[in-house]
Amino acid sequence: MTEIYYIEDDKDIAMTVKEYLGGKGYSVFLFDSLTCAREAFENHVPGIALIDWNMPDGKGDDFCRWLRSHWEDLPVIFLTVRNDTRDIISGFENGADDYVTKPFELEILHSRIRALLRRTGNVQGRYLSCGLVCIDTDRMAVFYGEEEITVSQAEYQLLLILMQNKGKTVTRERLLTQIWDSNGSYVNDNTLTVTMKRLREKLHHPFCIKTIRSFGYRMEDEA
């Protein structure tokens, strides 16, 4: 199911769009401030973002630039009353893929979402994130905030497995088997400890990677 983050401070419009798109098979999450939306994006990347321009705590075009600096392929549509030519041009220049002015027909919005997803593909699942740590699985690239981090193959595999199982404890035995034994490389338990230590150091010791003593590790969203 494609997830949609809809950033809109008008509750009536937000609920109308959510109910309609929910009936079309989408999972819609509503945010009434850019601050709440930013926190959500830092923990999970949806399939597409719908953004209002005028928000209580900032402007949608600034937020769109922030999105583009982190997730360059994320589909983004502006939904706004601002229909001036200069605003529309500014919206596209700041990273929007499409621009819909209010009032709009729900059927047309749905068609634009479908068309955009056909062109871009669903990036949901490509970007895995927890706190400031993010993986671009297509590029096999690791980021801490906007900084790209150079990691070894074992460090990448360790982080990927934890990201894919976010919220669940992954045993040391499973990590050893998936990262090393599956490749025919037998290593002892200390190798995992050293690999985790190096990974944490490169990622500036993130709070989202938890050690479950004598059992394994768990990645969980920061409170």
trRosetta pair geometry for C-beta under 8 A, 3 or more apart (Angstrom, degrees):
i j d omega theta_ij theta_ji phi_ij phi_ji
1 25 6.4 -140 -131 166 91 79
1 26 6.9 144 179 -136 90 30
1 27 5.1 78 133 -19 123 110
2 25 7.7 65 32 118 89 88
2 26 5.4 -42 79 -122 91 84
2 27 7.2 -179 90 27 41 80
2 46 7.8 76 172 173 68 88
2 47 4.0 -78 -158 47 88 163
2 48 6.8 23 169 6 118 103
2 117 6.8 -35 -119 -117 158 150
2 122 5.8 -118 -107 -126 103 128
2 124 6.4 173 -135 2 63 147
3 26 7.4 131 -116 -174 19 80
3 27 4.8 -34 -106 76 69 104
3 28 7.8 160 -162 -85 55 27
3 29 6.8 13 -174 -4 100 109
3 44 8.0 -27 107 138 162 117
3 46 3.9 -118 105 -141 101 95
3 47 5.2 132 51 4 61 91
3 48 8.0 173 92 31 51 64
3 124 5.8 128 32 -112 97 143
4 21 6.3 -31 32 140 154 152
4 26 5.2 22 -6 169 119 129
4 27 7.0 164 21 81 72 49
4 28 4.7 -19 68 -109 107 71
4 29 7.0 178 88 25 54 68
4 46 6.0 129 -108 161 13 143
4 47 6.7 -48 -71 60 57 91
4 48 5.4 -20 -113 72 80 91
4 49 7.4 153 -163 -99 64 26
4 50 6.3 24 178 -4 110 106
4 113 7.6 -26 -99 -141 134 139
5 29 5.3 -25 -109 70 63 102
5 31 6.5 10 -175 -2 94 120
5 37 6.4 115 167 -143 126 97
5 40 6.4 157 -124 109 133 136
5 41 7.1 -28 -57 -72 177 88
5 46 4.6 175 -20 9 94 148
5 48 7.8 -166 30 96 69 46
5 49 4.9 -17 67 -115 100 78
5 50 7.2 -172 93 31 51 68
6 14 6.1 153 118 -140 124 85
6 17 6.1 167 -145 103 161 134
6 18 6.7 -140 37 -72 149 87
6 28 5.7 9 -5 -169 122 103
6 29 7.0 165 23 78 74 46
6 30 5.4 -28 72 -106 98 62
6 31 7.1 168 85 24 47 75
6 49 7.9 167 -83 -163 35 52
6 50 4.4 -4 -116 64 75 114
6 79 7.9 -4 -151 27 95 141
7 31 4.8 -26 -108 72 70 105
7 34 6.7 50 -163 -93 137 60
7 37 4.7 -1 -98 -81 118 152
7 49 7.1 14 -4 -175 107 98
7 50 6.8 -175 26 93 67 61
7 51 4.8 8 54 -120 117 64
7 52 5.9 -132 107 21 77 80
7 55 6.7 -34 156 -88 107 137
7 60 7.2 154 98 -113 128 100
7 63 7.2 -114 115 126 171 161
8 13 5.8 -115 169 94 140 108
8 14 4.2 175 86 -81 122 99
8 17 7.4 99 9 32 163 141
8 30 6.8 -63 49 -149 93 93
8 31 7.7 104 25 68 52 57
8 32 7.1 -40 89 -106 45 58
8 50 7.4 -12 -40 114 110 104
8 52 4.7 108 -108 -26 65 127
8 79 7.0 -25 -87 80 117 123
9 14 7.9 161 41 -41 3 130
9 32 4.8 88 -115 -161 63 79
9 33 7.1 62 -90 -71 103 53
9 52 6.6 -118 10 69 78 153
9 54 8.0 -82 29 107 125 71
9 55 5.7 142 -30 -135 122 66
9 56 5.7 129 -109 -22 155 97
10 13 4.2 43 99 22 116 112
10 14 6.2 161 86 -19 60 89
10 52 7.5 141 10 -97 95 160
11 14 5.5 -58 -142 40 31 115
11 15 6.1 26 163 -16 68 108
11 32 7.3 -9 -76 -97 81 126
12 15 6.2 -58 -146 38 25 104
12 16 6.4 26 155 -20 61 109
13 16 5.8 -58 -149 36 30 112
13 17 6.3 25 158 -14 66 108
13 102 7.4 -27 -128 -122 147 138
14 17 6.1 -60 -150 39 27 106
14 18 6.2 26 154 -19 64 111
14 30 4.9 84 175 -136 125 130
14 32 7.4 -65 -52 -83 166 84
15 18 5.5 -53 -141 38 33 113
15 19 6.1 31 161 -19 67 106
15 30 7.6 -14 -72 -74 56 158
16 19 6.2 -57 -147 37 25 107
16 20 6.4 20 157 -15 62 111
16 106 7.4 -119 147 -81 99 127
17 20 5.9 -60 -146 39 29 108
17 21 6.0 14 164 -6 68 113
17 28 7.0 -173 120 -161 85 158
17 50 7.4 -136 159 106 152 164
17 79 7.8 25 -92 -168 157 173
17 106 7.0 -172 -111 -118 62 100
17 109 7.2 -68 -130 119 104 162
18 21 6.4 -64 -140 46 23 99
18 22 5.8 30 159 -26 63 113
18 28 4.2 -164 -130 96 77 139
18 30 5.9 -52 -68 -54 137 115
19 22 5.6 -53 -141 35 25 116
19 23 6.6 27 157 -20 59 105
20 23 5.9 -60 -160 32 29 110
20 24 6.9 18 147 -12 63 107
20 106 4.6 -82 -180 -166 165 142
20 110 7.4 -115 140 -58 111 118
21 24 5.3 -57 -151 39 42 111
21 26 4.4 -35 157 53 99 129
21 28 5.2 96 83 -54 121 133
21 106 8.0 -138 -50 -166 73 104
21 109 8.0 -76 -70 114 109 116
21 110 6.7 180 -101 -96 80 94
21 113 7.6 51 -123 16 121 171
22 25 8.0 127 -178 -7 30 9
22 26 6.3 -91 -88 70 35 72
22 27 7.3 56 -115 -109 78 33
22 28 5.7 -94 -61 15 86 111
24 110 5.8 178 -84 -134 171 130
26 113 7.8 -30 -72 148 151 154
29 40 6.9 179 128 -166 142 154
29 46 7.1 -151 30 -80 118 141
31 34 7.8 91 134 -94 123 22
31 36 4.6 -173 -152 97 103 108
31 37 4.0 131 121 -70 163 86
31 40 6.4 -128 -78 7 136 143
32 36 6.9 37 49 36 58 144
32 56 7.6 24 150 11 82 122
33 36 4.8 92 63 8 90 100
33 37 6.9 -157 95 -4 49 88
33 55 6.4 125 -138 172 44 118
33 56 5.9 -54 -108 56 90 106
33 57 5.0 43 -160 16 102 126
34 37 5.4 -57 -147 41 37 114
34 38 6.1 43 154 -26 70 103
34 55 5.2 118 -34 103 98 156
34 57 5.3 -137 35 82 97 100
34 58 4.6 -49 23 50 154 121
34 60 7.8 -162 -87 -93 118 51
34 63 5.0 -131 -137 -86 122 133
35 38 5.9 -51 -148 31 28 111
35 39 6.7 27 154 -16 61 104
35 57 5.6 -17 -20 96 102 161
36 39 5.8 -55 -153 35 33 112
36 40 6.5 32 151 -19 65 106
37 40 5.6 -57 -151 36 34 112
37 41 6.3 32 154 -18 68 105
37 63 7.1 34 91 -160 136 140
38 41 5.8 -55 -147 36 31 110
38 42 6.4 32 154 -22 64 106
38 63 7.5 -121 -68 -136 96 102
38 66 7.2 -26 -111 127 108 149
39 42 5.8 -55 -150 32 30 113
39 43 6.9 14 156 -7 62 109
40 43 6.2 -71 -156 43 32 101
40 44 6.6 -49 173 51 69 87
41 44 7.4 -101 -134 69 23 46
41 45 6.4 46 -154 -98 71 64
41 67 7.1 -104 -147 -109 160 87
41 70 7.5 107 148 87 123 151
41 71 7.9 -127 -171 -1 115 133
41 129 7.8 16 152 71 54 156
42 129 6.3 -129 179 142 38 134
42 131 6.5 -9 154 -164 107 18
42 132 6.8 -23 -161 -80 114 46
43 129 6.3 -172 -157 103 11 98
43 130 6.4 35 -137 -122 62 45
43 131 7.2 39 -91 -47 71 34
43 221 4.6 24 -134 -121 125 124
43 222 8.0 -140 -90 34 106 71
44 129 6.6 -162 -81 60 24 95
45 71 5.8 148 -135 -96 136 156
45 74 6.7 -114 -169 -99 113 123
45 123 6.8 -63 136 119 123 103
45 124 6.7 -169 107 -115 80 56
45 126 7.7 -66 91 65 138 74
45 127 4.0 23 28 82 158 120
45 128 7.8 -105 21 -78 109 20
45 129 6.1 91 -26 7 97 119
46 49 6.5 125 64 -68 117 72
46 124 5.9 -28 177 -94 35 107
47 75 7.3 -1 146 39 62 115
47 117 6.9 20 158 -114 115 117
47 122 4.7 -29 -139 -153 112 93
47 123 6.5 148 -138 49 50 64
47 124 3.8 -45 -75 -31 78 120
48 74 7.4 152 -119 178 37 76
48 75 4.3 -32 -118 81 89 111
48 76 7.4 179 -167 -79 69 31
48 77 7.1 20 171 2 112 102
48 113 6.3 131 114 -147 169 95
48 116 6.8 100 -123 102 134 127
48 117 6.5 -75 -57 -75 132 98
49 67 6.5 -115 38 -131 163 158
49 74 6.2 34 0 151 112 117
49 75 7.1 167 25 93 67 59
49 76 4.9 -12 68 -112 102 75
49 77 7.4 178 93 29 54 64
50 76 8.0 162 -86 -159 26 53
50 77 5.2 -19 -111 71 70 97
50 78 8.0 127 -163 -121 57 11
50 79 5.3 18 180 -7 102 121
51 60 4.5 140 148 -153 112 117
51 63 6.3 -173 -147 89 140 125
51 64 6.2 -168 64 -69 167 96
51 76 6.4 -1 2 -168 119 99
51 77 7.3 163 23 84 73 45
51 78 5.6 -43 74 -108 88 58
51 79 7.0 154 71 24 33 75
51 96 7.7 -126 50 -101 119 108
52 55 6.1 124 87 -67 101 85
52 60 5.8 -153 101 -67 38 136
52 78 7.6 95 -119 -162 19 69
52 79 5.8 -45 -84 78 65 81
52 80 5.6 127 -153 -89 57 79
53 59 6.4 -9 175 -163 69 77
53 60 4.1 -102 -120 26 37 126
53 61 6.7 19 -140 -29 88 83
53 78 6.2 38 -61 -161 90 116
53 80 3.9 45 -7 -117 109 145
53 81 7.8 -116 37 39 117 63
53 82 5.1 -30 40 12 164 130
53 87 7.2 1 -123 -172 162 121
53 91 7.5 -76 -93 -92 114 111
54 59 6.9 -21 -103 -119 45 68
54 60 7.2 -52 -24 -12 26 102
54 80 7.1 114 3 -141 80 108
54 81 7.8 -32 16 38 121 100
54 82 7.4 128 -27 -36 102 116
55 58 5.5 -2 72 63 110 62
55 59 7.0 179 30 -97 87 18
55 60 6.4 116 -15 -57 107 77
55 63 7.6 38 15 -22 144 143
58 62 5.7 -96 172 65 114 131
58 63 6.3 116 113 -47 126 102
59 62 4.8 90 70 6 89 103
59 63 7.1 -163 97 -4 47 88
60 63 5.4 -58 -147 40 39 112
60 64 6.1 44 153 -26 71 103
60 78 6.3 115 132 -124 144 99
60 80 6.8 -140 32 -73 155 132
60 91 7.9 4 105 -119 112 94
61 64 5.4 -47 -145 32 34 116
61 65 6.7 39 153 -20 62 99
61 90 6.0 -25 -116 141 151 104
61 91 6.3 -113 -97 -102 101 54
61 94 4.3 84 -164 58 90 175
62 65 5.8 -52 -156 32 33 112
62 66 6.7 34 147 -19 64 103
62 94 7.8 -61 -61 -162 24 141
63 66 5.5 -52 -153 34 37 115
63 67 6.5 41 148 -21 67 101
64 67 5.5 -48 -150 32 35 114
64 68 6.4 34 152 -18 65 105
64 76 5.8 126 -134 163 100 156
64 78 7.5 -35 -71 -72 143 100
64 91 7.4 81 17 -155 172 64
64 94 4.8 87 88 128 123 105
64 95 4.6 178 152 64 101 111
64 96 5.8 -39 -150 -58 151 78
65 68 5.7 -54 -148 37 33 111
65 69 6.5 35 153 -24 65 104
65 94 5.2 -71 -58 -166 89 93
65 95 6.0 160 -87 -4 45 131
66 69 5.8 -53 -150 30 32 112
66 70 6.9 12 157 -4 63 109
67 70 6.3 -77 -158 44 31 98
67 71 6.0 -47 178 50 73 94
67 74 5.9 -99 168 69 111 139
67 76 6.2 123 101 -80 152 140
67 95 6.7 171 74 120 98 149
68 71 7.4 -84 -115 68 22 53
68 72 5.9 52 -165 -114 66 57
68 74 7.8 -135 -90 46 49 101
68 76 7.9 -73 -62 -5 88 150
68 94 7.7 -168 -2 160 141 57
68 95 3.8 -122 -54 -121 138 150
69 146 6.2 -29 153 -111 109 120
70 134 7.1 120 -171 -10 101 175
70 143 7.8 169 -146 113 77 159
70 146 7.0 -96 -89 -93 75 77
71 74 4.0 53 118 -27 118 119
71 123 7.0 124 179 141 117 151
71 127 5.5 -42 -114 -63 116 163
73 120 6.3 156 178 -168 88 108
73 121 7.9 -8 162 62 126 99
73 123 5.3 154 105 -90 103 138
73 126 7.4 -23 74 89 130 156
74 123 5.6 -112 -98 60 56 154
74 127 7.7 -31 -71 1 104 147
75 97 5.4 -57 -150 23 68 155
75 116 4.8 118 -156 148 134 120
75 117 6.4 -78 -24 -79 169 60
75 120 4.8 172 -69 53 105 158
75 123 7.1 172 -5 6 82 113
76 95 6.2 34 53 126 149 92
76 96 5.1 -109 106 -124 104 57
76 97 5.4 129 55 6 62 91
76 98 7.8 -179 99 33 50 68
77 96 6.7 83 -124 -163 24 101
77 97 6.4 -54 -73 65 64 88
77 98 4.5 -15 -116 70 90 100
77 99 7.3 -170 -161 -75 66 25
77 100 6.1 22 171 2 111 108
77 109 8.0 131 138 -152 155 85
77 112 6.5 108 -120 128 146 123
77 113 7.0 -83 -16 -86 154 74
77 116 6.7 -125 -59 -37 112 166
78 91 4.8 -68 -11 -154 157 137
78 96 4.9 -31 -21 -121 103 151
78 98 7.4 -155 29 99 69 54
78 99 4.8 2 55 -122 111 70
78 100 6.7 179 89 33 61 62
79 100 5.2 -12 -106 74 68 104
79 102 6.5 71 169 -54 78 97
79 104 7.0 -100 -143 14 96 143
79 109 7.4 25 -102 -122 121 126
80 83 7.9 -178 103 -54 84 61
80 87 7.6 -123 106 153 138 131
80 91 7.8 -163 28 -91 140 141
80 99 7.7 -42 35 -162 103 84
80 100 7.8 125 23 80 59 57
80 101 6.5 -43 79 -119 61 57
80 102 6.4 -110 130 -1 16 100
81 101 6.7 70 -138 -165 24 81
81 102 4.7 -49 -80 57 67 109
82 87 4.1 -120 149 166 115 163
82 88 7.8 -174 119 -53 87 63
82 101 7.3 -125 71 -120 38 96
83 87 7.1 27 27 64 4 128
83 88 7.1 22 -156 -50 41 110
83 101 4.3 48 -90 -130 103 149
84 87 4.4 89 63 4 88 105
84 88 7.1 -161 90 -7 45 84
85 88 5.7 -56 -148 36 33 110
85 89 6.3 31 156 -16 67 106
86 89 5.8 -54 -147 39 31 110
86 90 6.1 33 153 -21 65 108
87 90 5.5 -55 -146 38 30 113
87 91 6.3 39 152 -27 64 102
88 91 5.6 -48 -152 27 31 116
88 92 6.9 24 154 -11 62 101
88 99 5.2 131 -142 131 84 162
88 101 8.0 -50 -85 -59 109 111
89 92 6.1 -58 -155 39 33 105
89 93 6.1 29 151 -17 68 112
90 93 5.5 -58 -142 42 32 111
90 94 6.1 24 160 -14 67 111
91 94 6.1 -66 -148 41 24 103
91 96 4.5 -14 157 18 88 143
91 99 4.9 105 100 -99 148 125
92 95 7.9 178 -176 37 29 13
92 96 5.4 -80 -92 63 42 92
92 99 6.6 -75 -54 -34 86 127
96 99 5.7 79 124 -68 145 86
97 116 5.6 103 120 -139 136 121
97 120 7.1 -48 -124 -49 160 139
98 112 5.4 159 162 179 162 121
98 116 5.9 -99 -15 -76 132 129
100 104 5.1 25 166 -93 112 158
100 108 7.6 154 -135 116 125 106
100 109 6.0 72 -156 -103 169 86
100 112 6.4 -177 -67 45 125 169
101 104 6.7 144 81 -64 42 103
104 108 6.1 -118 177 72 96 117
104 109 5.6 93 128 -54 129 105
105 108 4.3 80 71 6 99 106
105 109 7.0 -168 91 -8 51 83
106 109 5.5 -52 -149 36 36 114
106 110 6.3 38 153 -20 67 104
107 110 5.7 -53 -151 35 31 113
107 111 6.5 33 150 -20 64 105
108 111 5.5 -52 -148 35 35 113
108 112 6.4 35 153 -19 66 103
109 112 5.8 -56 -150 36 32 110
109 113 6.4 33 152 -20 65 104
110 113 5.7 -53 -149 34 33 113
110 114 6.4 31 154 -17 66 105
111 114 5.8 -54 -147 37 32 110
111 115 6.2 31 154 -19 65 107
112 115 5.7 -53 -144 38 31 111
112 116 6.2 31 157 -20 65 107
113 116 5.9 -57 -147 36 28 109
113 117 6.3 24 157 -15 64 109
114 117 5.9 -59 -147 39 29 108
114 118 6.4 33 153 -24 64 104
115 118 5.7 -53 -152 31 32 114
115 119 6.6 25 153 -15 64 106
116 119 5.8 -59 -151 38 33 108
116 120 6.0 -2 164 7 70 115
117 120 6.3 -67 -127 53 28 90
117 121 7.2 7 -176 -173 60 4
117 122 5.9 19 -157 -73 104 78
120 123 6.9 -43 143 -33 110 100
122 125 7.3 46 119 23 97 106
123 126 4.6 -69 -165 31 69 126
123 127 6.3 25 155 -1 103 101
125 128 7.8 5 -163 -64 35 86
125 137 7.5 -50 141 31 66 143
126 136 6.7 7 152 -154 90 63
126 137 5.5 -139 -158 44 51 97
126 138 5.4 -3 -154 -24 112 104
127 134 6.2 -13 -169 -168 95 108
127 135 7.2 160 -154 80 46 53
127 136 6.0 -17 -101 -101 75 62
127 137 7.5 -144 -74 3 26 85
128 134 7.0 155 83 -156 47 56
128 135 4.6 -3 57 52 97 103
128 137 6.6 64 -4 -42 105 107
128 160 7.4 104 55 -135 153 61
128 163 4.0 88 143 162 137 131
128 164 6.9 -52 -122 -67 156 57
128 166 7.7 -178 -171 -34 105 126
129 133 6.6 161 -153 91 62 54
129 134 4.1 -13 -101 -103 96 83
129 135 7.4 -165 -72 21 52 62
129 163 7.8 38 -36 -143 11 118
130 133 5.3 -11 65 64 78 102
130 163 6.5 -148 -13 -116 117 82
130 166 5.9 -174 -80 -121 126 128
130 206 7.7 107 105 146 96 144
130 208 4.3 157 139 167 110 153
130 219 5.2 -139 -36 167 179 112
130 220 7.2 134 -157 105 129 9
130 221 6.0 -127 -147 -90 82 56
130 222 7.7 119 166 -16 76 80
131 206 5.6 157 82 -167 148 120
131 207 6.7 146 -92 58 158 82
131 208 4.1 -148 -6 -36 127 133
131 221 6.9 160 -48 -146 71 52
131 222 4.6 69 -90 -10 106 119
132 144 5.5 48 127 -168 105 65
132 145 4.7 -15 -169 -57 116 71
132 206 6.6 -152 53 -115 91 120
133 142 7.4 -19 -165 -170 85 93
133 143 7.3 152 -156 85 40 57
133 144 5.9 -16 -97 -104 63 70
133 159 7.5 -129 170 -158 130 123
133 163 8.0 -134 120 -88 112 113
133 203 5.7 13 -99 -155 117 131
133 206 5.4 -45 -37 -68 122 171
133 208 6.2 -138 22 56 122 137
133 209 7.9 45 -5 -38 164 102
134 142 7.4 154 84 -159 50 48
134 143 4.5 -13 62 61 97 104
134 144 7.9 175 22 -82 75 25
135 140 8.0 -16 -171 -144 97 34
135 141 7.2 156 -156 81 54 47
135 142 5.6 -21 -102 -103 74 68
135 143 7.6 -175 -78 20 28 76
135 156 7.9 120 -128 -156 122 82
135 159 6.5 156 -69 125 129 114
135 160 6.2 142 -152 -96 170 75
135 163 5.7 -121 14 -17 133 175
136 139 4.4 16 109 39 119 105
136 140 7.4 -56 90 2 74 13
136 141 4.5 4 50 54 108 96
136 143 7.3 55 -15 -11 97 112
137 140 6.8 25 -160 -79 36 52
137 160 7.3 99 -107 -128 97 114
140 156 6.4 33 -176 -169 94 149
141 148 6.0 -42 -177 -142 112 111
142 148 7.1 111 78 -162 52 63
142 149 4.6 -55 102 63 103 100
142 151 5.2 32 24 -1 147 129
142 156 6.5 -141 -41 -111 124 84
142 159 6.4 50 -112 91 132 163
142 203 7.8 -78 158 -86 124 104
143 146 6.9 -27 -171 -141 120 14
143 147 6.4 144 -159 76 72 44
143 148 5.5 -44 -98 -99 78 53
143 149 6.5 162 -110 4 21 88
144 147 5.1 -20 65 67 82 102
144 149 5.5 63 -8 -43 99 125
144 202 8.0 -175 -28 135 136 70
144 203 5.3 166 -83 -145 128 66
144 204 5.9 127 -179 14 156 113
144 206 7.4 -148 -127 -62 110 119
149 202 5.2 112 -171 155 124 108
149 203 6.3 -6 -107 -84 171 67
150 202 7.5 -118 68 -152 56 135
151 155 3.9 -127 -177 95 108 124
151 156 5.0 140 101 -58 122 78
151 159 7.1 -24 178 2 171 137
151 199 6.6 39 -134 -116 121 84
151 202 6.2 149 -90 109 87 164
152 155 4.6 95 51 8 77 104
152 156 7.0 -140 93 -6 39 86
152 195 7.7 -104 65 -137 125 96
152 198 7.7 21 12 114 118 140
153 156 5.8 -54 -148 35 30 111
153 157 6.4 28 155 -17 65 107
154 157 5.8 -55 -146 38 31 110
154 158 6.3 35 154 -22 65 106
154 179 5.7 77 -143 176 80 123
154 180 7.3 20 -120 -69 114 89
154 195 5.2 -89 129 -132 120 137
155 158 5.7 -52 -147 35 31 114
155 159 6.4 26 156 -14 64 107
155 195 5.9 -159 -81 -173 69 92
155 198 6.4 -91 -90 98 127 106
155 199 4.5 169 -148 -86 103 101
155 202 7.2 45 -177 31 152 147
156 159 6.0 -60 -149 40 29 107
156 160 6.1 31 155 -22 66 110
157 160 5.6 -53 -141 37 30 114
157 161 6.3 31 160 -20 64 104
157 178 7.2 -171 165 124 117 95
157 179 4.7 141 112 -119 133 93
158 161 6.2 -57 -151 33 26 107
158 162 6.6 19 155 -12 61 109
158 175 6.4 44 -122 -158 83 118
158 179 6.1 12 -67 -91 74 147
158 192 7.7 149 -109 -147 128 79
158 195 5.8 157 -40 134 155 122
158 196 6.6 -145 173 -84 152 71
158 199 6.0 -119 84 -52 133 161
159 162 5.9 -61 -151 41 32 109
159 163 6.1 32 154 -21 68 109
159 199 6.2 -173 -57 -161 104 138
160 163 5.7 -56 -145 37 29 111
160 164 6.2 27 158 -18 66 109
161 164 5.8 -56 -145 38 29 110
161 165 6.4 -2 161 8 63 113
161 170 6.1 121 137 -151 108 168
161 174 7.9 175 175 126 141 103
161 175 6.4 161 91 -112 155 81
161 178 6.0 117 -97 99 145 148
161 179 7.3 -94 -17 -60 144 99
162 165 6.2 -76 -145 55 27 91
162 166 7.2 68 150 -80 62 61
162 170 6.1 -123 -97 16 67 140
162 209 6.8 24 161 -119 160 93
162 217 6.0 -45 -104 111 124 115
162 218 7.4 153 -149 -156 99 20
162 219 4.1 103 158 -21 104 123
163 166 5.9 -3 -160 -53 37 100
163 219 6.1 -33 -80 76 43 164
165 168 4.4 -80 169 60 96 113
165 170 5.3 107 81 -63 151 112
165 219 7.4 111 81 37 70 100
166 219 5.0 -65 -115 94 72 101
166 220 6.6 133 -175 -97 78 42
166 221 7.4 60 174 -39 123 78
167 218 7.3 -9 175 -174 9 106
167 219 7.6 -38 -22 85 38 64
167 220 5.6 91 -93 -108 50 86
167 221 7.8 -1 -72 -3 90 86
168 218 6.5 -148 102 -129 26 98
169 212 5.0 13 -137 -13 126 162
169 215 6.4 4 167 126 135 123
169 216 5.4 121 170 73 89 114
169 217 7.2 165 -151 86 67 22
169 218 4.4 -51 -94 -70 63 112
170 174 5.6 -112 -177 77 84 129
170 175 5.9 92 134 -55 113 99
170 216 5.1 -144 92 159 47 138
170 217 5.9 -19 58 65 91 74
170 218 6.9 152 10 -87 71 55
171 174 4.6 97 61 4 86 100
171 175 7.0 -153 96 -4 48 85
171 215 6.2 -80 -119 171 74 70
171 216 4.2 -126 -122 -58 26 138
172 175 5.7 -57 -149 38 34 111
172 176 6.2 34 155 -20 68 107
172 189 6.5 36 159 -143 134 99
172 192 5.8 139 -154 102 93 163
172 215 7.1 172 -10 145 95 26
172 216 4.9 -152 -34 -97 62 75
172 217 7.8 91 -75 -9 69 83
173 176 5.9 -55 -147 36 29 110
173 177 6.3 26 156 -18 63 109
173 216 7.9 -75 19 -81 64 114
174 177 5.8 -59 -149 38 30 110
174 178 6.1 17 161 -11 68 112
174 216 7.3 14 37 -117 102 145
175 178 6.2 -60 -138 43 27 102
175 179 5.8 6 172 -3 66 118
175 192 5.8 99 107 -132 123 132
175 216 6.8 149 -11 -144 120 105
175 217 7.3 45 -52 27 150 109
176 179 6.6 -65 -132 45 18 96
176 180 5.8 -40 -170 40 58 112
176 181 6.2 56 136 -17 74 109
176 187 6.9 -141 -150 69 97 92
176 189 7.0 -56 -80 -105 143 58
176 191 7.8 103 -119 70 95 107
176 192 5.7 -76 -76 -56 87 131
177 180 7.5 -74 -114 57 8 70
177 181 4.5 -42 -135 45 49 129
177 182 6.4 72 156 -37 62 89
178 181 7.7 18 -13 47 18 88
178 182 5.7 8 -144 -9 31 133
179 182 7.4 113 38 29 10 103
179 183 7.7 -39 148 3 37 115
179 192 7.7 128 54 -102 142 92
179 195 7.9 161 145 117 160 171
180 183 6.2 -78 -160 42 31 102
180 185 4.7 -92 -169 85 84 95
180 186 7.0 110 140 -115 114 17
180 187 4.8 -71 -175 15 165 111
180 191 7.1 58 -60 105 158 144
181 184 7.6 54 -175 -69 36 16
181 185 7.2 -113 -83 64 26 54
181 186 6.5 44 -103 -97 76 61
187 191 3.9 -26 156 13 131 160
187 192 7.7 140 106 -35 121 74
188 191 5.9 124 64 -10 57 97
189 192 6.1 -50 -170 28 49 110
189 193 7.0 47 141 -16 72 105
190 193 5.3 -53 -154 36 46 116
190 194 6.2 44 151 -19 74 104
191 194 5.9 -56 -148 38 31 109
191 195 6.2 32 154 -20 65 108
192 195 5.7 -55 -145 37 30 112
192 196 6.3 30 157 -17 65 106
193 196 6.0 -57 -149 37 27 109
193 197 6.4 31 152 -23 63 107
194 197 5.5 -53 -148 33 32 115
194 198 6.5 29 156 -16 65 105
195 198 6.0 -57 -150 38 30 108
195 199 6.3 30 153 -19 65 108
196 199 5.6 -55 -145 37 32 113
196 200 6.2 33 157 -20 66 106
196 209 7.8 -180 -163 161 101 138
196 211 8.0 105 153 -92 149 102
196 217 6.8 -171 -122 -70 140 149
197 200 6.0 -56 -150 35 27 110
197 201 6.5 27 153 -19 62 107
198 201 5.7 -54 -150 34 32 113
198 202 6.5 30 154 -17 66 106
199 202 5.9 -58 -150 37 31 109
199 203 6.2 10 158 -2 67 113
199 209 7.9 164 112 -117 112 173
200 203 6.0 -69 -142 50 29 99
200 205 5.2 44 167 -103 96 56
200 206 7.2 -133 -140 26 73 70
200 209 6.3 -135 -98 74 97 145
201 204 7.9 37 -180 -72 29 23
201 205 7.0 17 -95 -54 36 79
203 206 5.0 -48 134 -14 115 108
203 209 7.6 88 84 -6 145 135
206 209 5.6 83 79 5 94 95
207 222 5.3 77 85 -106 116 112
208 219 5.6 33 146 -161 93 78
208 220 6.1 -156 -159 68 72 43
208 221 6.6 -10 -125 -119 110 20
208 222 5.4 -79 -74 -48 89 87
209 217 6.4 -10 -173 -174 87 118
209 218 7.9 155 -158 83 45 40
209 219 5.6 -23 -100 -101 61 79
210 217 6.6 151 81 -162 54 65
210 218 4.7 -19 64 66 108 86
210 219 7.2 176 17 -88 80 26
210 220 6.2 3 -5 18 125 105
211 217 5.9 -36 -108 -106 48 78
212 215 4.3 -51 117 68 106 113
212 216 5.3 7 57 62 112 59
212 217 6.4 -170 14 -91 87 20
212 218 5.7 65 -34 -9 116 105
